[in-house]
């Protein structure tokens, strides 16, 4: 309870200022990092098989494919982001549906994160909830796509 008799709220308002520069920096990174990754991916040559584009960055082949001979839920994501960054959206969607949707969400959320970093105010609670729901749905889509592809193999 506050000195004037009011009850202190248990949670800050969704529009309350971000406390300090660390959270402003975090929101700036939320905007910049995914857009940078799309830029890097756009400069890669998408693999014709839809898998393995990440190896152009010096990364190893997918461990799940090497060990078990099946795709992992993330197989094709870099290829999807590469196609997305080049504006080849149908190809990106067919490489990895969840990867394509994640790239689209990153682009859609970037201006919201920039605004939050600039103004020092978190996005409205509705926007936060929608972004969280979108991420959960993308995770579900990635899992469903993986299960379908593994079953069809």
HELIX and SHEET records of a PDB file:
HELIX    1   1 UNK A   21  UNK A   42  1                                  22    
HELIX    2   2 UNK A   53  UNK A   57  5                                   5    
HELIX    3   3 UNK A   63  UNK A   68  1                                   6    
HELIX    4   4 UNK A   77  UNK A   85  1                                   9    
HELIX    5   5 UNK A   89  UNK A   95  1                                   7    
HELIX    6   6 UNK A   97  UNK A  119  1                                  23    
HELIX    7   7 UNK A  125  UNK A  152  1                                  28    
END                                                                             
